[in-house]
Amino acid sequence: MFKTIKEILRTGDATIKYPFAPLERPEGARGKPEHDPIACIACAACANVCPPNAIQMLIEADKGQTTWSINFGRCIFCGRCEEVCPTHAIVLSKEFELAVMNKEDLEERCTYDMARCSECGEYYATVKQVDYATRILSQLPGDLEAQQAAALTGVCPKCKQKADAYRNKHRDELVGGKRKMEAKR
Amino acid sequence: MMVIDRPLPDALQYKPAKREVDEAVQKAKLALLHDIKRSVYIYRVDCGGCNGCEIEIFSTITPVFDAERFGIKNTPSPRHADILVYTGAVTRAMRMPALRAYDGAPDPKLVVSYGACGCTGGVFHDNYCTWGGTDKIIPVDVYIPGCPPTPAQTIYGFAMALGLLGQKLKHTETREVPGEQAPLLYASIPYKVRVSIEREARRYAGYQWGAKLSDEFLQTMEKSENNVMADVNHLIAKQDDPRRAEVFRALKKVLEDALVDDGRMADMLKSGLERVVVSGDDRARAIADSALSEHGRR
């Protein structure tokens, strides 16, 4: 009996103080994904990889808006959004106190404007994404491919396809002409 | 696949009628929450979960987290329960048992929707054989998200249900400010060098750690004022963990390969990182030249 009490006193109190004192979470603990609306370019990479579709993109082409949203009630805290984010706009924090009384509080939304295609005038991507891509491509001054791509950032995929087809045709004519000349020689 | 969640037309999917709470019961519930002076008993209903939530509930009542110090106690019958905890995405087969447990518990009672599946259906939200969340069939008072919620999250949820702690999370709507720009990461490092370093780090250490290690490496490069290689060598030398040192050595090799090696390297390293990469233009021209000469030989 005395031995047991001694052992209990030696062991001390194992219970954490949590609700009355803040809880230290260990390194690498995955909690609420924190979204930085300024760093986000609404490229939808996170929505593509999200296994439970907690992150979704609602594209309203008639309004010219894209809405990024996350539902923490559906999130499984896997961290795949953090892995794929090209601008480090979404990072898993250690915040874990996410319980709510009202279901709407589980949702977070961010709305972004979309850019119009310079040729056909249709909305095709968010303004921030186009801007980001243009700035990345302008970092590569010696790269021919990047220069060609930079010239076409303001164009929607459909019009870009047309431009590519036109350029290829043009190139074929050029190369073909050269070949013919070489063959004549 | 990116999914844009639009509600299905009602004609395409049967939706069960949801239970509603009487006004008198609601009043009694508020009164109970306001002035609860006894232990609360919990009954747990597994509505087709993976058992992860159950394991976390049982670790909540272990001595380390010890939910019983607040008088929260697990009970084996819904007839003794004050709080019903629903886990799982509510499979079709579990709807009736879930309702029987709900009807079996005496009023006023609290319903807690536990885990990602309980809150919204989680990964099973669009599965054909689930109802996608507890709140589709019965009124829910507290949602505890998580997959599964950790014991601390669970304690927070119960403390919030009993009015000990306040709610932290709030619904937010943000609108883009016109002219807002996303900052470029590591703008002073040539883009192709940055990308090849990030790729190599991912190849060595996977996405999560690869990103952390390449960030550390690129930050060292960015902070470096005159001699990049010396700073990188210093970064490698100060690593205690041989695995980290190995990854950094591999990244250093990528950086060396990216540098022009024709005697000008030393000067270029002195002058920092600017334009020390083989430009894509040269490479493209070399490829084109070789292709054309080959063609000419034919």
HADDOCK unambig.tbl for C-alpha pairs under 7 A between the chains (distance, minus, plus):
assign (segid A and resid 14 and name CA) (segid B and resid 63 and name CA) 6.83 0.50 0.50
assign (segid A and resid 14 and name CA) (segid B and resid 64 and name CA) 5.55 0.50 0.50
assign (segid A and resid 15 and name CA) (segid B and resid 63 and name CA) 5.77 0.50 0.50
assign (segid A and resid 15 and name CA) (segid B and resid 64 and name CA) 4.18 0.50 0.50
assign (segid A and resid 15 and name CA) (segid B and resid 65 and name CA) 5.69 0.50 0.50
assign (segid A and resid 15 and name CA) (segid B and resid 66 and name CA) 6.56 0.50 0.50
assign (segid A and resid 16 and name CA) (segid B and resid 64 and name CA) 5.95 0.50 0.50
assign (segid A and resid 16 and name CA) (segid B and resid 65 and name CA) 5.93 0.50 0.50
assign (segid A and resid 19 and name CA) (segid B and resid 156 and name CA) 6.79 0.50 0.50
assign (segid A and resid 38 and name CA) (segid B and resid 180 and name CA) 6.93 0.50 0.50
assign (segid A and resid 38 and name CA) (segid B and resid 181 and name CA) 6.97 0.50 0.50
assign (segid A and resid 38 and name CA) (segid B and resid 182 and name CA) 5.87 0.50 0.50
assign (segid A and resid 39 and name CA) (segid B and resid 182 and name CA) 4.42 0.50 0.50
assign (segid A and resid 39 and name CA) (segid B and resid 183 and name CA) 6.23 0.50 0.50
assign (segid A and resid 40 and name CA) (segid B and resid 182 and name CA) 6.44 0.50 0.50
assign (segid A and resid 41 and name CA) (segid B and resid 182 and name CA) 6.52 0.50 0.50
assign (segid A and resid 47 and name CA) (segid B and resid 2 and name CA) 5.56 0.50 0.50
assign (segid A and resid 48 and name CA) (segid B and resid 1 and name CA) 5.28 0.50 0.50
assign (segid A and resid 48 and name CA) (segid B and resid 2 and name CA) 4.59 0.50 0.50
assign (segid A and resid 51 and name CA) (segid B and resid 123 and name CA) 6.80 0.50 0.50
assign (segid A and resid 52 and name CA) (segid B and resid 122 and name CA) 5.84 0.50 0.50
assign (segid A and resid 52 and name CA) (segid B and resid 123 and name CA) 4.16 0.50 0.50
assign (segid A and resid 53 and name CA) (segid B and resid 3 and name CA) 6.71 0.50 0.50
assign (segid A and resid 56 and name CA) (segid B and resid 2 and name CA) 6.94 0.50 0.50
assign (segid A and resid 56 and name CA) (segid B and resid 3 and name CA) 6.36 0.50 0.50
assign (segid A and resid 56 and name CA) (segid B and resid 4 and name CA) 6.09 0.50 0.50
assign (segid A and resid 57 and name CA) (segid B and resid 4 and name CA) 6.16 0.50 0.50
assign (segid A and resid 58 and name CA) (segid B and resid 4 and name CA) 5.76 0.50 0.50
assign (segid A and resid 72 and name CA) (segid B and resid 145 and name CA) 6.74 0.50 0.50
assign (segid A and resid 73 and name CA) (segid B and resid 116 and name CA) 5.34 0.50 0.50
assign (segid A and resid 73 and name CA) (segid B and resid 119 and name CA) 5.49 0.50 0.50
assign (segid A and resid 73 and name CA) (segid B and resid 120 and name CA) 5.97 0.50 0.50
assign (segid A and resid 73 and name CA) (segid B and resid 145 and name CA) 4.88 0.50 0.50
assign (segid A and resid 74 and name CA) (segid B and resid 116 and name CA) 4.95 0.50 0.50
assign (segid A and resid 74 and name CA) (segid B and resid 120 and name CA) 5.68 0.50 0.50
assign (segid A and resid 74 and name CA) (segid B and resid 121 and name CA) 6.94 0.50 0.50
assign (segid A and resid 74 and name CA) (segid B and resid 122 and name CA) 4.57 0.50 0.50
assign (segid A and resid 75 and name CA) (segid B and resid 116 and name CA) 6.59 0.50 0.50
assign (segid A and resid 76 and name CA) (segid B and resid 116 and name CA) 6.69 0.50 0.50
assign (segid A and resid 76 and name CA) (segid B and resid 146 and name CA) 6.08 0.50 0.50
assign (segid A and resid 76 and name CA) (segid B and resid 147 and name CA) 4.87 0.50 0.50
assign (segid A and resid 83 and name CA) (segid B and resid 207 and name CA) 5.90 0.50 0.50
assign (segid A and resid 83 and name CA) (segid B and resid 208 and name CA) 6.21 0.50 0.50
assign (segid A and resid 87 and name CA) (segid B and resid 185 and name CA) 6.91 0.50 0.50
assign (segid A and resid 96 and name CA) (segid B and resid 153 and name CA) 6.10 0.50 0.50
assign (segid A and resid 97 and name CA) (segid B and resid 153 and name CA) 5.89 0.50 0.50
assign (segid A and resid 97 and name CA) (segid B and resid 156 and name CA) 6.43 0.50 0.50
assign (segid A and resid 97 and name CA) (segid B and resid 168 and name CA) 6.89 0.50 0.50
assign (segid A and resid 98 and name CA) (segid B and resid 144 and name CA) 6.84 0.50 0.50
assign (segid A and resid 98 and name CA) (segid B and resid 145 and name CA) 6.52 0.50 0.50
assign (segid A and resid 98 and name CA) (segid B and resid 168 and name CA) 6.90 0.50 0.50
assign (segid A and resid 98 and name CA) (segid B and resid 169 and name CA) 5.91 0.50 0.50
assign (segid A and resid 99 and name CA) (segid B and resid 142 and name CA) 6.96 0.50 0.50
assign (segid A and resid 99 and name CA) (segid B and resid 143 and name CA) 5.51 0.50 0.50
assign (segid A and resid 99 and name CA) (segid B and resid 144 and name CA) 4.42 0.50 0.50
assign (segid A and resid 99 and name CA) (segid B and resid 145 and name CA) 6.20 0.50 0.50
assign (segid A and resid 99 and name CA) (segid B and resid 157 and name CA) 5.24 0.50 0.50
assign (segid A and resid 100 and name CA) (segid B and resid 142 and name CA) 5.82 0.50 0.50
assign (segid A and resid 100 and name CA) (segid B and resid 143 and name CA) 5.36 0.50 0.50
assign (segid A and resid 100 and name CA) (segid B and resid 144 and name CA) 6.79 0.50 0.50
assign (segid A and resid 100 and name CA) (segid B and resid 167 and name CA) 6.05 0.50 0.50
assign (segid A and resid 100 and name CA) (segid B and resid 169 and name CA) 6.84 0.50 0.50
assign (segid A and resid 101 and name CA) (segid B and resid 141 and name CA) 5.75 0.50 0.50
assign (segid A and resid 101 and name CA) (segid B and resid 142 and name CA) 4.60 0.50 0.50
assign (segid A and resid 101 and name CA) (segid B and resid 143 and name CA) 6.22 0.50 0.50
assign (segid A and resid 104 and name CA) (segid B and resid 171 and name CA) 6.15 0.50 0.50
assign (segid A and resid 105 and name CA) (segid B and resid 169 and name CA) 6.21 0.50 0.50
assign (segid A and resid 105 and name CA) (segid B and resid 170 and name CA) 4.68 0.50 0.50
assign (segid A and resid 105 and name CA) (segid B and resid 171 and name CA) 4.07 0.50 0.50
assign (segid A and resid 106 and name CA) (segid B and resid 169 and name CA) 6.99 0.50 0.50
assign (segid A and resid 106 and name CA) (segid B and resid 171 and name CA) 6.31 0.50 0.50
assign (segid A and resid 107 and name CA) (segid B and resid 171 and name CA) 5.54 0.50 0.50
assign (segid A and resid 108 and name CA) (segid B and resid 171 and name CA) 5.71 0.50 0.50
assign (segid A and resid 108 and name CA) (segid B and resid 172 and name CA) 4.99 0.50 0.50
assign (segid A and resid 108 and name CA) (segid B and resid 173 and name CA) 6.18 0.50 0.50
assign (segid A and resid 109 and name CA) (segid B and resid 172 and name CA) 6.14 0.50 0.50
assign (segid A and resid 109 and name CA) (segid B and resid 173 and name CA) 4.73 0.50 0.50
assign (segid A and resid 109 and name CA) (segid B and resid 174 and name CA) 6.16 0.50 0.50
assign (segid A and resid 110 and name CA) (segid B and resid 173 and name CA) 5.70 0.50 0.50
assign (segid A and resid 110 and name CA) (segid B and resid 174 and name CA) 4.50 0.50 0.50
assign (segid A and resid 110 and name CA) (segid B and resid 175 and name CA) 5.74 0.50 0.50
assign (segid A and resid 111 and name CA) (segid B and resid 174 and name CA) 6.20 0.50 0.50
assign (segid A and resid 111 and name CA) (segid B and resid 175 and name CA) 4.90 0.50 0.50
assign (segid A and resid 111 and name CA) (segid B and resid 176 and name CA) 6.05 0.50 0.50
assign (segid A and resid 112 and name CA) (segid B and resid 175 and name CA) 6.53 0.50 0.50
assign (segid A and resid 112 and name CA) (segid B and resid 176 and name CA) 5.21 0.50 0.50
assign (segid A and resid 128 and name CA) (segid B and resid 181 and name CA) 6.26 0.50 0.50
assign (segid A and resid 128 and name CA) (segid B and resid 182 and name CA) 6.91 0.50 0.50
assign (segid A and resid 132 and name CA) (segid B and resid 182 and name CA) 6.75 0.50 0.50
assign (segid A and resid 139 and name CA) (segid B and resid 191 and name CA) 6.77 0.50 0.50
assign (segid A and resid 142 and name CA) (segid B and resid 279 and name CA) 5.47 0.50 0.50
assign (segid A and resid 142 and name CA) (segid B and resid 280 and name CA) 5.97 0.50 0.50
assign (segid A and resid 142 and name CA) (segid B and resid 281 and name CA) 5.25 0.50 0.50
assign (segid A and resid 143 and name CA) (segid B and resid 279 and name CA) 6.49 0.50 0.50
assign (segid A and resid 143 and name CA) (segid B and resid 280 and name CA) 4.64 0.50 0.50
assign (segid A and resid 143 and name CA) (segid B and resid 281 and name CA) 4.97 0.50 0.50
assign (segid A and resid 144 and name CA) (segid B and resid 281 and name CA) 5.85 0.50 0.50
